Amino acid sequence: MATYPLPKFHFKVTFGDTEFNCTEVSGLDFEREMIEYRAGADNVYYKTKQPGLEKYSNITVKRGTFADKSKEFYSQWVKTVYFQEGEEEYRGDLTISMLDEKHEPVITWKAENAYITKIQSTDFKADGNEIAIETAEFVHEKLALV
């Protein structure tokens, strides 16, 4: 049986108990900062390089604008702006799963303690024929493959 790379168009995005039907996800980056160090008493004239702190990009999620779901991103963003935790948390886990042909997760990324920091509504163009796309940018504390 031949093994093929997974297509990148079949995925699922969830934030808390909300599932977003998205057209695009970007920012699933892992990076480790580098620390350069040279002790004052070293006889060699170069710096050693050591692994430092982990660093993650913001995750950008794009989706079509629907009349019945047009305020989902905005409602999440308002909670973070005014810190209206009350009974519900404004931070949550953002989960992105790449799916196989049986709609089962094959690879899953989990962004911990994520919240929306920026939303961008669609632009308007009288002579255009594209669908309306809205964008949300999530910040998070840690990204892991689960």
C-alpha positions in Angstrom: 0.0 0.0 0.0 1.4 3.4 -1.0 1.8 6.2 1.4 0.9 9.7 0.3 1.4 13.2 1.9 -1.7 14.6 3.5 -3.7 17.2 1.7 -3.7 20.6 3.5 -7.3 21.5 2.6 -9.0 19.0 5.1 -8.8 20.4 8.7 -10.8 21.3 11.7 -10.4 24.3 14.1 -12.0 24.4 17.6 -11.7 27.0 20.3 -13.2 25.8 23.6 -16.5 24.2 22.6 -16.9 26.3 19.4 -15.9 24.8 16.1 -15.0 27.3 13.3 -15.4 26.4 9.7 -12.2 28.0 8.3 -10.7 28.5 4.9 -7.1 29.1 6.1 -4.9 28.7 9.2 -1.4 30.0 9.5 1.2 30.6 12.2 1.8 27.0 13.4 5.5 27.8 14.0 7.9 26.3 16.6 11.0 28.3 17.3 13.7 28.2 20.0 15.7 31.3 20.7 19.5 31.0 20.9 21.7 32.1 23.7 25.3 33.0 22.9 27.7 32.8 25.9 31.4 33.2 26.4 32.9 32.9 29.9 35.5 35.6 30.8 38.2 33.0 31.6 37.8 30.9 28.4 41.0 30.4 26.4 39.1 30.1 23.1 37.9 33.1 21.2 34.4 32.1 20.2 31.0 32.0 21.9 29.1 28.8 22.7 25.5 28.6 21.5 22.9 27.1 23.8 19.1 26.6 23.4 17.0 29.3 25.0 13.3 30.0 25.4 10.6 28.8 23.1 8.9 31.3 20.9 5.6 31.0 19.0 4.0 33.0 16.3 0.4 34.2 16.5 -2.1 31.9 14.8 -4.2 33.5 12.1 -7.6 32.0 11.2 -9.6 33.0 8.2 -13.2 32.0 7.4 -16.1 33.0 5.3 -18.6 35.5 6.9 -22.0 33.9 7.6 -25.1 35.9 8.7 -25.8 33.6 11.6 -22.2 33.4 12.9 -21.0 36.9 12.1 -20.4 37.9 15.7 -18.5 34.8 17.0 -15.0 36.2 16.6 -16.2 39.6 17.8 -17.8 38.1 21.0 -14.6 36.3 21.9 -12.6 39.5 21.3 -14.8 41.6 23.5 -14.2 39.3 26.4 -10.5 39.8 26.1 -10.6 43.5 25.7 -12.7 44.1 28.8 -11.5 41.0 30.7 -15.1 39.9 31.3 -14.4 36.5 32.7 -17.3 36.3 35.1 -18.6 32.8 34.7 -16.7 32.0 31.5 -13.0 32.2 30.7 -11.8 34.4 27.9 -8.8 32.1 27.3 -9.0 28.6 26.0 -7.3 26.0 24.0 -7.2 26.5 20.2 -7.0 23.1 18.5 -6.2 22.6 14.8 -6.5 19.1 13.5 -5.4 17.9 10.0 -8.0 15.2 9.0 -7.7 12.1 6.9 -10.2 10.8 4.3 -12.3 9.3 7.1 -12.5 12.7 8.8 -10.3 11.5 11.7 -7.5 13.7 13.2 -4.1 12.6 11.9 -2.0 15.5 13.3 -3.3 17.9 16.0 -1.8 21.2 17.1 -2.9 22.6 20.5 -2.3 26.2 21.3 -2.7 26.6 25.1 -4.3 29.6 26.9 -5.2 31.2 23.5 -7.3 34.3 23.0 -8.2 36.6 20.2 -6.1 39.7 20.0 -7.2 41.0 16.6 -10.2 40.6 14.3 -10.4 41.9 10.8 -13.7 42.1 8.9 -13.9 41.7 5.2 -13.2 44.5 2.7 -16.0 45.7 0.4 -15.7 46.1 -3.3 -18.7 46.9 -5.5 -17.2 45.3 -8.6 -15.8 42.2 -6.8 -17.4 38.7 -6.8 -15.4 37.1 -4.0 -16.9 35.8 -0.8 -16.6 37.9 2.4 -13.6 36.6 4.5 -13.1 37.6 8.1 -9.8 37.1 10.0 -9.0 36.4 13.7 -5.5 36.5 15.2 -4.9 34.3 18.3 -2.1 34.7 20.7 -1.2 31.8 23.0 1.4 30.7 25.5 2.4 27.3 24.1 2.0 25.3 21.0 2.3 21.5 21.1 1.7 18.6 18.8 -0.7 16.2 20.6 
